[in-house]
Amino acid sequence: MVTKRIMMKNNIIEKVLIYGILLFWTFICLFPIYWTATTSFKTAASVTQGLLIPWVDFEPSWKGWKHLGLSPDSIFTESTGREEFLARFTNTAIISSCASALAIILGSLAAYGLSRFNYKFGFMRNPDISFFFLSQLILPPVVLALPLLVLYKELSLLDTHIGMILLYTLTVLPIVIWIMRDQFNAVPIELEEAALVDGASVWVSFYKIVLPIVLPGIASAFILCLILCWNEYFLAALITSTDAKTMPVMVASQISSQSIRWWTMAAVSAALCLPLIIIAIFLERYIVKGMAAGAVKQ
């Protein structure tokens, strides 16, 4: 009896510690979102004083959202701020979604080839080729600034949607290849061999057998690519100026030589995060399945 009580007590203490750590980590992860959301309803005085709790420490104001033309008293009126916001939001959505989709298509095909076939490129084999793709992420983007500007100027791709889509696709493509390679490695090759014996081609077995199995991994890779493209700032600030400018550049534009409009910056940031949160909620089950499938090696 004494031993059981001690074991029960240890289990309770262990659970309390685990849940306490999880709650503390949840607070750390969610606090920046809370800070951003509340700051969008603050005035200059509330921001500088570091007030945290609405209606307790400060009275909420629509100042940040009014600058974007999204406050209750300005939503139905003409607003240049709202026009700029909608244009930047549309650019971000188009560029990020198209680049992510293109990266998923190209990356999945490349990953499937690396998973199912043996390649020889000089001294490089499949593991070397896979590492070569991943090594492209090691190079800092600032190193590519001058070559990109020269190349895009010659190709007339500066400040264009096509230029940004191609650039973002190349940026996230190595990540897709590595994620999807693990997903394809987790699929038993015997399934495809059985389909080939029944007369199916390689493309048919890939489309009808392998692709439905790795669909959760594709969803995980897509949401990761979308987040990376959606939040990317350096390349967008480098390549775009007017027509293809994205939301992260608009966030940074709230900083001037004289002041920083924290309330407007927070409002733009909150609007920037909201679509990703909604997409993550809808794709949550696919993301969990994709992570679980990638962790299991067949």
Summary of the structure (lengths in Angstrom):
residues: 298
radius of gyration: 24.4
end to end distance: 44.3
largest distance: 81.6
contacts: 881
relative contact order: 0.12
helix: 73%
strand: 2%
